[in-house]
Amino acid sequence: MHDFASRTLDELLGEERTSLADEIGRSVQADLQTLDSGVEILATVVEAIHPPAGAANAYHGVQAAQIGAQALI
């Protein structure tokens, strides 16, 4: 949970998802090793993260405006 709470919405919904997945995998692996479980995490993937329902339309509007601004440059 700390991995999510320490990031901005842009980081979670954007390109930072890969590093988030890596951090989660390392954290879970450390916990498993502490428990001497014998389990090895081979991959951790964050497939999708969506903004909160109330903020989704606003977020997508801002995202579209940013893409449009980059296209003009």
C-alpha positions in Angstrom: 0.0 0.0 0.0 2.9 2.4 0.8 4.1 2.0 -2.8 0.8 3.5 -4.0 0.4 6.1 -1.4 3.9 7.6 -2.0 3.2 8.4 -5.7 1.2 11.0 -7.5 -1.8 10.0 -9.7 0.3 10.9 -12.8 3.0 8.6 -11.7 0.6 5.7 -11.1 -1.3 6.2 -14.3 1.7 6.9 -16.5 5.1 5.4 -17.2 5.9 4.9 -13.5 3.8 1.8 -13.4 6.8 -0.4 -14.3 8.9 0.9 -11.5 5.9 0.6 -9.2 5.6 -3.1 -10.2 9.3 -3.6 -9.6 9.2 -2.1 -6.1 6.1 -4.1 -5.2 7.9 -7.3 -6.3 11.0 -6.5 -4.3 8.9 -5.7 -1.2 6.9 -8.9 -1.5 10.1 -11.0 -2.1 11.7 -9.5 1.0 8.7 -10.4 3.1 8.7 -13.9 1.7 12.4 -14.3 2.4 11.9 -13.1 6.0 9.3 -15.8 6.4 11.7 -18.3 4.9 8.9 -19.4 2.5 10.9 -20.8 -0.3 8.8 -18.8 -2.8 10.5 -16.7 -5.5 8.7 -13.9 -7.2 9.5 -14.1 -10.9 7.5 -11.2 -12.2 5.2 -8.4 -10.9 2.9 -6.6 -13.3 0.5 -3.7 -12.7 -1.9 -4.3 -15.6 -4.2 -1.3 -15.1 -4.8 1.5 -12.7 -7.8 3.8 -13.1 -8.3 7.2 -11.5 -11.1 7.5 -8.9 -14.5 7.6 -10.5 -15.2 11.2 -9.6 -11.9 12.4 -11.0 -11.8 10.2 -14.2 -13.4 12.7 -16.6 -11.2 15.6 -15.3 -8.1 13.5 -15.5 -8.8 12.3 -19.0 -9.5 15.9 -20.1 -6.1 17.1 -18.7 -4.4 14.2 -20.3 -5.9 14.9 -23.7 -4.9 18.6 -23.4 -1.3 17.6 -22.5 -1.1 15.3 -25.5 -2.6 18.0 -27.7 0.0 20.6 -26.4 2.8 18.2 -27.1 1.6 17.6 -30.6 1.7 21.3 -31.3 5.4 21.6 -30.3 
